[in-house]
């Protein structure tokens, strides 16, 4: 074989050093050793070559999460370009992705009933069927209608600067962009990750992340194999099985998104004893922001450090991470730039900003893609010279730790006041009754955008909208306090488990409409002179006539300036001195009237 690329070379080297050591594991199957993995890669790349697959070609892969997806990625990217796709896509998504990526063939499980296979047939794309071995993790056979050439003695493997992996961006606000990642990008990324966490052959990763996504492929799989370690490739995150896997396979670490960490914590809260037999060296969190409270609770539950990291597809995953102890780490920060990656905070003109100044996070390094494919407009907008603009807002502190303030496109502009949703998230998450909180923008007729929050409560906990608003108002400026708060069973997530704020208002439209209906139903006329006078004051200050005694001050568009005027008029008429804190604690006319009467009774 000629010019071995990184992934193939990794397995070749490890098979010489530790041939019998387990590389890939899976529940209910025999472990795949490094020697077996090398043999399987050699067999598969030769078979692909004899199907006419060569460097430069692209194979789309639609497989369930597990060891076969892992070894398929390793084999395919060794000989050509692997384009993994989400197995849960509808036919329309596959039609777009397969055509946009210009794939030569689709790798899928036997049968034509899967939407990906239907799309491939419609587009005239050949299908390579993958049949898993029932005994050993990661072993499979391939069959295809493509012409088979037995005369090819050995395949031509992809080189270091060939594209080994191609992915689409999420495309939440525009057409998805194609991200081509070379084997050189992959090498520097997995090297950075392995060195950041001091991975060795004695380590074992439990991977619950999708292997059609950069987090699972690079952050868990490739980084583990780079270190000669082992990885457990489970079918995905299954809440009723994860603690059993932690006990059965005894991994030294796992990596996941915050929603998975929260779910694991929920189980431990119900059964604290189940965390005791687990011996993790560290826990890694990436792909979206981790609330400091969740990180601290995880550390307490498992007795191990929780390291938040920062990654993106265009950087072949990891860009920054909190370091392992005894080095200092900071809750709320995604840590220090890792390996060869450089991080800078820049203004909108590409000028570097000093520490503790918020701007756009920009990165460069050998792990960063050269540019989006066939998209000069996106490339012109996404780079400052050699610096990739991440689209995230943040700052570096005096120690070089990076703090993310949210996506630039997620910033809520409420009448000119800019609000970082993550800041409000963290305040709401600190309430003892709140399990999950996601703040997002909703349209407003005069302000442009307003603040809403979706809340998942902890089991057997209750809290009212008014109580949550008052709680938030104690820590936040009034314009940052959510006007609309909805309680949901679960917050909608993207295919990789990340919560996407952009578009959340549309996804939760039914719940938001119900909230407005309930608020309107609660509107009523004054029932006593005190309520009538307060209503008159509110109407003058808020400059609106349609106000009910149960309408919320913040929901009506009130702010601290209006609140101050109301309090002055209340003091003039009732001779009762209320504070700004009071108006946020009693944000309706009916509650304010009760407080005024209570204060008057104390005076008399």
N, C-alpha and C positions, 0 to 999 in steps of 0.2 A: 504494500500500500504506500502511496506517495503523500508527502507533506501532511502528516497528522496534525489536525487542528487541536485546539485546547481541550475540548470535552473528551475527545477520543484519547488524547495523550494522558489526561488525568486518570482515566480508567486503566490504561495500559500501565502507567507507572505504579498505581496502587495495587494492581494485580500481581506485580512482581514483588512488592514489599510485603503484602499481607493477603496472599491468594485465598485463604480460607476464611478470612474475616467477613462478617456480614456487611453488605452494602445497603440492601433495600429489604425492608420487612413489611409484612402485611398480616393482619389477623387471619387465622385459619389456614395460612399457607406456609410452606417452608421458606426460610430466608434465602435471599439471593446473595451469594458470596461475590467478592470482587473478581475472582477467577471466572465464575459463571457469567458475571455481567460482561466481562471482556469478550468471552466466547459468543454471547448473545449479540453484542454489538457487531462483532466481526461477521457473524452469520447474517444479521439483518441488513447491514450496509451493503454486503455483497448481493443479497437478494434484491434490494432496491436498485442497485446499479444494473442488475440484469433485467429489471423492469424498465430500464431506460432512464432512471433518475440519476442526475448528475449535478455537480456544483452549479449554482445559479437557478436551478429549479426550485419551486416552492410546493410544499405539501401542506395542505390544511389538515388539522388533526381535531377530531371531535370524539373524545373518549371520556368515560366516567373517571372521576378522580380515583387515583390508586396507582399501584406499582407499574401497570402496563402503560399508563400515560407517562410515567416518569421515564421508563426505558425507551419508549417510542420517541420522546423528545430528544433523549441522548443520541439515539441512533440516527434519526432523521437529520438533526442539526449537524451531525458529523459528516454527512454526505451532501446535504443541500441546505435549504432554509425551511425551518419549522414554523408553521403558522397555526398555533393552537387557538381554537374557538370555543366559546361557551356552549356546553351541551344543552343548555336550556333555551337557546335562541329559537324563535319561531322561524318558519320558512322564509319570511320576508327578510329577516336579518341575514340568513345564510345566503340568500340570493345576492344581497348587496356585498357581503364580505368576500364570498368566493370570487365574484367578478372583480371587485376592487383590488384584491390581492393578486389576481392573475395566477391562480394556483394551477399546477399541472395535474394534480390528483387530490382526492380526499381520502384520508385514512379514518375508518370508522368501524364499529362493530358489525358483525354479519346481520343482514336484513336490510330491506329498503324502506322500512316504515318510519325511520327517523327523519325529522324535517331536514336535516343536513343532507341525507341521501336523496331525498326528493328534490332538493334544490340542485344538487350535483347532476342528477339525471336531467332536470329541466335545462341546465346550462351545458350539457354534453361533456361534463367533467368525469373522467374515470374514477372509480372507487376502489381503493385498496382495503380489503377486509382484514381486520385483525382479530384473531381467535386466541384468547388467553389460555395459558396452560393451567389446568385445574390444581396442580400440585405446588408449583414453585412461583413465588412472587416475581412478577415482571417479565416472565418468559411468555412469548406469544409466537404464533405463526402468521404469515401473511399470504393472502391469495388475491389475484387480480386478473382482469381480462386483458391487461396490457400485454403486448408481445414480450416473451421471455427469451433472453439471449444467454444460453449456457456457455457461450464461448468467451465471455468476459472473464479474464483470469483474476482481476482485482479491481476494486473501485478506485476512482480518483476522489480523494477526500477534500473537503472544504479547507481553505487556508485561514490563517489568523486574521486576515483583513476581509474575508468573505462574510456575508451576512448569515449568521446562524439562526437568528430568531427575528420574527417580524410580528408586530402587534399593532392593533388599532388603539388610539386614545379613546377615552370614554365617550366623547362626542355628546356631552350633555347640553351644550349650547350651540353647536355647529356640526357640520359634517365631520365624522371621525377622521383623524389624520393617521397616516401610516408611519410607524416608528421602526426603522431597520436597525438592528443591533448586531454588530460584528462580533466575531470570536475574541477580538482584542478588547472590545467593550466588556464582554462577559468575563474575560480573564481578570481584568482589573477590578471589576465589581466583586467577584467571589473572593478574590484575594483580600480586598478591603474588609469584607464581612468576616472572613475566617480570622483575620488578624485582630479585628475589633473585639471579638468574643473569645479569642485565644482557643479556637477549636483545635482539637487533637483527635487521633484515632479512637480515643476512649469515649468520645462524646457520641450522643445519640439524640437526634431531633425527632420530635413528634410533629409531623406536618398535617395540619387540618385545612390549610389554605388551598384554594383552587390551583391546579396545575395548568390552567389556561391563562394564568395571570402571573405577572413578573414577581410578585411577592413569594409565591410558592415555588416557582421554577428556579429563581436565582437565590432569594433570601434563605430558603430552606434546603432545596434539593442540591443545586450545584455547589453551594458553599459547603455543605456537609461532605460531598464527595471530594471536593478540593482538599479537605483536611484529612481524607482517609477515614472519615467517621461513618456512622450508619444513620439511616433515616427510615422512620416508620411512615409509610404512605397510606394513610387511612382514607376511607371514601369521602371524607369531608368532616365538618363539625357536626357531630351527633350528640346532643346534650346528654342523653341517657347512657352514652358509652365512653365519653372522654375521660372521666375519672377512672374507669376500668382500664383504659389504655395506658394512662399514666402509671397505674399500679402494675399492669402486666408487662409492659415493655421497659419500664424504668428509664425513660429518657432523661437526659441531663438538661434539656432545654426544649422549649417550644416557642413558636412565633405565631402571632395572630393579630387580628384587628380588635379594637376596643370592645365592639359588641360581643365578641366571643369571650374576652376576659370578664366582662360583666356577667354573662350567662354562667360562666364557671363559678364566679363569686356567689351568685344566687344559689347554686346547688350547695356550695360549702356552707352558706348561712343556714340552710335547712339541715345539713348533716355535717357538722364541723369535723367529726372524726375521720371523714373520708380523705382529708388532705394530709393526714399524719404519715401514711406509708410512702408518700411521694418524696423523692429526693432530687429536686431540680437544682442545677447549678445557677441558672438564671432564667428569667422569662423575658421575652422580647415582644415589644408592641410596635406596630408600624402600619402605614397606609391611611391612617386618619388620627386625629388628635386624641390623646388619652387624658382623661380628667385626672388631676393629681390625687383626688380622693380614691379613685379606683386603683391607681398604682400603689398607694399606701395600704389599701385593704388587701391587695394581692400579696404584697410583701409580708404582711402580718399573717395571712392565711397559710402561705407556703414557706415562710421563713427564708426567702431568697430574694436577691435584688431584681427589680423590674426595670428594664432598660428600654426607654422609648427611643425609636429611631425615625428617620425621615427618608422617604424614598419616592421615586417616581419612575414611570416607564422609560422616559427619555434619558434617564441616568442609569439605566440597567439596574434599577432598584436603589440601593442604599447610597445616601449622600452624607448623612450625619447620624450620630448615635451617642447616647450617654455611655461612658466607659464602664468597664467592670470595676468593682471595688478592688483595691483600696483607693483608686482614683475617685475624685469627687464627682457626683452626679447631681442633677438639679431637677426636681419635680416641676412639670410644666414646661420644661425645655426638651427639645429633641437632640440635645447634646452638641458634640463637637464634630467638625468636618472629619470624615474618615479617609484614611489612605491618601491617595493622590488627589482626592476631590478638594477643590477650593470653593469657599462660600463668600459672597460679598453682598452687602445690602446697598442697593442703588436707587437713585431717584428716577423719574420718568425720562430723563435725558441720558441715563447710563452713567451718571456720576456716582462714585462710591461715597457712602455716607458714614459718618463716625459712629462709634459704639453707642448703643442705647437710642439710636434714631431709627424710627420705623420707615421702611421702604420696601421695595420689591426684592425678594430673595433671588439671587442669580448664582449660577454655578458653572464650573468648568472642570475638566479632567479627562483622563483616558477612558473613564467609564461612560462618558456622556456621548450620545449619538452625534453624528456629523450633521444631521438635519433631517427634516421630514421628507418623505419620498414624494417626488413630483409635485411639490407644493411651495414654489418660490415665495408666494405671498405670506404663507405661514412662517417660513424661515426668516423673511425680512422682519416680520413682527416679533419673532421669538428670540432673537439674538441681539446682544450688544457686542459687536465684534465677535470674540470667541466665547463670550459669556451667554449661557442659556438663561432666559427669563422663565422662572418657574410659574409665575402667576400667583405666587403666595406672598403675603405681606408678613414682615417680621423684623426682628432686630437681633444684633449680636451684643451680648453684654461685655463687660470689661475682661472676662475670662475666655471669651470666644465661644460661649454657649449660645446656641441659636434658639430663639423663641419665635414661634409662629403665631401670627395674629389672625390668620384665616386667609381664604382665597380672596384675591382682589375682586373677582366677580361676585363673591358672596357678601361683600360689605353692604350693609343696609343703609340707604340714604334717606333718612326721615326728615324731609323738609330742609336739607342742607346739613343736618347732623349725621356724621358718619359713625356707624355702630358695628363693632366686630362681634359677630354671633358667638364666637367661641368664648369671649369674655362673659357674656350673659349665660351661656351654657354652664360654665363653671360655678357661677353663683347659684343657679337653680339646682345643680347636682349636689351642692353642699347641704340642701334641705334633707333632713332624715327620712322623709317620706318618698323622695324622688329616686327612682332607679335609673332612668334615662331622661335626658332633656336635650332637645335639638331646637335651636332658635333659627328662624328663617324669615325672609321678607314676604310680605303680602301687599298687594296693591292698595293705595289709599287715594281717594278722589282729590284731595288738596295737597297732601304732603308728598305724594309720589309713591313712597313706600312706608310701611309701618312694620312694627315688630310683632311677630307671633312665635309661639312656642308649642311644641308637641311634647307631652309628658307621659312617660310610663311610670306608674307608681310601684313601689315595692309591695310585695305580697302582704295582704292584711293591713295596708296603710291607707289613710284617706287624708286629703287636704283640699281646701276649696280654692277656687280661682282667686278670690279676694285675699286669702291668706298667703298664697304664693306671690301675688303682686306686692303685698306689704313686705314680705320677706326679701324680695328682690330689691325693692325700693330702699331698704336699709343699707344696701351695699352699692347701688348703682345710681347714676344720674337719672332723673325722672324720664328723660327721653329714651333711655335704654330699657326701661321696664316693659315687658311684653304686654301689649294691649289685648291680644287674643291668646288665650291659653286653652288648649284642647287636651283632653286625656284620652289616650289610645292604648290598645292592647300591645301593639308593636309599631315601631316606626319603619316605614318603607326603606328598603336598602337596595343598593345596586347589586349586580351579579357577583361581585367579589366580597360582599358583606359590608361595604362602605356605605355610610349614610351620605346621600348627595343632597345638599341644601337647595341647590338650584333645581327648580321644578317641584319642590316639595309642596308648595302652596297648591299646585294643580293636583298632585297626587292625593292631598288631604282636603280637597275642595268640599266633599260631602260633610266631613267633620267640622270644617270652618263655617259652612253654611248653617249647620245645626247649632253651632255656638252662637252665631248672630241671631238665629231664630229664638233661642232660649233667652238671650239678652233682651230682645225686643219684647218677648212675652212677659218679662219681669218688669217692664216699664208700667208705671201707674201714677195716678194723680196724688198730690199731697193729701194727707189725712188729718193734719193739724196745722195751726198757725206757724209753728217753728219750721216745719217742712216747706210750707208755702213761701216763707221769707227766704229760706236757703235756695229754693228753686228760682226765685226772682234774681237773687245774686248770681247764681250759676248762669242763668240766661243772659244777663248783662255781660259777664266776663267772657263766657264762651261764645257769645254772639250767635246763639241759636235758641229757637223757641221750643223745639220738640225734645224735651228732656223729661225723663221719668224719675221718680224718687229712688228707683233701684238701678238706674244707669250708672256705669262706672266712670269716674272722672277721667281716668287715663284713656279708656276706650272712646270717650267723647273728644279726644284730641287735647286734653289738658296737659300743661307742662308746669315747670316750677314757677315761671313768671305769673301765669294765670293763677296758680295755687296761692302765691303771695298776695295777689289782689283780692282773692276770695277771703283769705284769712283776715286781711285788713278790714274788709266790709263786714265780716262776721263779728269782729271785735267792736267795730263802731256800733252795730245794731244790738248785739246780744251782750256786750261787755264781757265776752269770754275770749281768753287768749289761747288760740290753738297754734300748734307748730306745723311746719312742713311735714314732719314725720307723721303727725296726726292725720293729715289729709290723705296720705298714702295708706295709712292703717285703716281709715274709715272712708273709702273712696266713693261712697254713694250718699245721696241726700238723706236717706232714711237712717244710715249709720251716723252721719254727722249730726243729725238732729238728736239722736240718742245721746251722743257724747256731749253736746251743748247742754242738754237738760241735766245730765249727770254733773257737769261742772257747775251749773247754776245752783243745783241743790246743795253742793258742797259749800258754795259761797254763802248761801242763806243759812 
